[in-house]
Amino acid sequence: MSFYGQSDKAVLRHLGQRLRQARLRRNLSQQELADRVGVTRQTILSIERGRYNPSVGLALRLAETFGVTVEALFEIDRRETQIGRAHV
């Protein structure tokens, strides 16, 4: 277990979902986002699929691109994880 009792894979999937939602809300393709933050499209794809943990530097560049904090971009709802633990 890791963050708020979630497995590392669950946390990465959540981060990826949050990134994808933010990207789609701004009508950006994976390639456009990748170009803006200086990575490959495959890196964005891997993050969105929960297969890659972005570095602190990349997380900061992503947040800056969306005009939000890292915390806002990758927020994890503590209530959800506490409910999930209660059912374990």
Contact map, one row per residue, 1 for C-alpha under 8 A:
1111111100000000000000000000000000000000000000000000000000000000000000000000000000000000
1111111100000000000000000000000000000000000000000000000000000000000000000000000000000000
1111111100100000000000000000000000000000000000000000000000000000000000000000000000000000
1111110000000000000000000000000000000000000000000000000000000000000000000000010011000000
1111111000000000000000000000000000000000000000000000000000000000000000000000000011001000
1111111101100000000000000000000000000000000000000000000000000000000000000000000010000000
1110111111100000000000000000000000000000000000000000000000000000000000000000000000000000
1110011111110000000000000000000000000000000000000000000000000000000000000000000000000000
0000001111111000000000000000000000000000000000000110000000000000000000000000000000000000
0000011111111100000000000000000000000000000000000100000000000000000000000000000000000000
0010011111111110000000000000000000000000000000000000000000000000000000000000000000000000
0000000111111111000000000000000000000000000000100111100000000000000000000000000000000000
0000000011111111100000000000000000000000000000011110000000000000000000000000000000000000
0000000001111111110000000000000000000000000000000100000000000000000000000101000000000000
0000000000111111111000000000000000000000000000110100000000000000000000000110000000000000
0000000000011111111100000000000000000000000000111100000000000000000000000000000000000000
0000000000001111111110000000000000000000000000011100000000000000000000000000000000000000
0000000000000111111111000000000000000000000000000000000000000000000000001110000000000000
0000000000000011111111100000000000000000000000110000000000000000000000001100000000000000
0000000000000001111111110000000000000000000000010000000000000000000000000000000000000000
0000000000000000111111111000000000000000000000000000000000000000000000000000000000000000
0000000000000000011111111100000000000000000000000000000000000000010000001000000000000000
0000000000000000001111111111110010000000000000000000000000000000000000000000000000000000
0000000000000000000111111111100000000000000000000000000000000000000000000000000000000000
0000000000000000000011111111000000000000000000000000000000000000000000000000000000000000
0000000000000000000001111111000000000000000000000000000000000000000000000000000000000000
0000000000000000000000111111100000000000000000000000000000000000000000000000000000000000
0000000000000000000000111111111110000000000000000000000000000000000000000000000000000000
0000000000000000000000110011111110000000000000000000000000000000000000000000000000000000
0000000000000000000000100001111111000000100110000000000000000000000000000000000000000000
0000000000000000000000000001111111100001100000000000000000000000000000000000000000000000
0000000000000000000000000001111111110000000000000000000000000000000000000000000000000000
0000000000000000000000100001111111111000100100000000000000000000000000000000000000000000
0000000000000000000000000000011111111111101100000000000000000000000000000000000000000000
0000000000000000000000000000001111111111100000000000000000000000000000000000000000000000
0000000000000000000000000000000111111100000000000000000000000000100000000000000000000000
0000000000000000000000000000000011111110000000000000000001001100100000000000000000000000
0000000000000000000000000000000001111111000000000000000000000000000000000000000000000000
0000000000000000000000000000000001101111101100000000000000000000000000000000000000000000
0000000000000000000000000000001001100111111100000000000000000000000000000000000000000000
0000000000000000000000000000011011100011111110000000000000000000000000000000000000000000
0000000000000000000000000000000000000001111111000000000000000000000000000000000000000000
0000000000000000000000000000000001000011111111100001000000000000000000000000000000000000
0000000000000000000000000000010011000011111111110000000000000000000000000000000000000000
0000000000000000000000000000010000000000111111111000000000000000000000000000000000000000
0000000000000000000000000000000000000000011111111111000000000000000000000000000000000000
0000000000010011001000000000000000000000001111111111110000000000000000000000000000000000
0000000000001011101100000000000000000000000111111110000000000000000000000000000000000000
0000000000001001100000000000000000000000000011111111000000000000000000000000000000000000
0000000011011111100000000000000000000000000001111111100000000000000000000000000000000000
0000000010011000000000000000000000000000000001111111100000000000000000000000000000000000
0000000000010000000000000000000000000000001001101111110000000000000000000000000000000000
0000000000010000000000000000000000000000000000100111111000000000000000000000000000000000
0000000000000000000000000000000000000000000000100001111111100000000000000000000000000000
0000000000000000000000000000000000000000000000000000111111100000000000000000000000000000
0000000000000000000000000000000000000000000000000000011111110000000000000000000000000000
0000000000000000000000000000000000000000000000000000011111111000000000000000000000000000
0000000000000000000000000000000000001000000000000000011111111100000000000000000000000000
0000000000000000000000000000000000000000000000000000011111111110000001000000000000000000
0000000000000000000000000000000000000000000000000000000111111111000011000000000000000000
0000000000000000000000000000000000001000000000000000000011111111100000000000000000000000
0000000000000000000000000000000000001000000000000000000001111111110001000000000000000000
0000000000000000000000000000000000000000000000000000000000111111111111001000000000000000
0000000000000000000000000000000000000000000000000000000000011111111110000000000000000000
0000000000000000000000000000000000011000000000000000000000001111111100000000000000000000
0000000000000000000001000000000000000000000000000000000000000111111100000000000000000000
0000000000000000000000000000000000000000000000000000000000000011111110000000000000000000
0000000000000000000000000000000000000000000000000000000000000011111111011000000000000000
0000000000000000000000000000000000000000000000000000000000010011001111111000000000000000
0000000000000000000000000000000000000000000000000000000000110110000111111110000000000000
0000000000000000000000000000000000000000000000000000000000000000000011111110000000000000
0000000000000000000000000000000000000000000000000000000000000000000111111110000000000000
0000000000000000011001000000000000000000000000000000000000000010000111111110000000000000
0000000000000110011000000000000000000000000000000000000000000000000001111111000000000000
0000000000000010010000000000000000000000000000000000000000000000000001111111100000000000
0000000000000100000000000000000000000000000000000000000000000000000000000111110000000000
0000000000000000000000000000000000000000000000000000000000000000000000000011111110000000
0001000000000000000000000000000000000000000000000000000000000000000000000001111111000000
0000000000000000000000000000000000000000000000000000000000000000000000000000111111100000
0000000000000000000000000000000000000000000000000000000000000000000000000000111111110000
0001110000000000000000000000000000000000000000000000000000000000000000000000111111111000
0001100000000000000000000000000000000000000000000000000000000000000000000000011111111100
0000000000000000000000000000000000000000000000000000000000000000000000000000001111111110
0000000000000000000000000000000000000000000000000000000000000000000000000000000111111111
0000100000000000000000000000000000000000000000000000000000000000000000000000000011111111
0000000000000000000000000000000000000000000000000000000000000000000000000000000001111111
0000000000000000000000000000000000000000000000000000000000000000000000000000000000111111
0000000000000000000000000000000000000000000000000000000000000000000000000000000000011111
